Amino acid sequence: MKIRDTIVEEQVQWVLSYVQGESADVWKENVMEDLKRNLLNYEIVGEFLVDLKKEFGGGDKEANKVAKLRRLE
């Protein structure tokens, strides 16, 4: 609720501040770098949350394996 009136970039940064642990740290650093370079652009924070859920939301086993392979690259 506190960040509702802030710009999307600040909302994404706030969410990323809670992303922690092993592969999550690597993913977070990559996202932060892409945001700084303007390689990622979210219209609303919900778009970012969809990406976050795709990456770490459990999903099916095949999607998890693909995500792990991407992190290895």
Summary of the structure (lengths in Angstrom):
residues: 73
radius of gyration: 12.8
end to end distance: 36.6
largest distance: 37.6
contacts: 152
relative contact order: 0.13
helix: 66%
strand: 0%
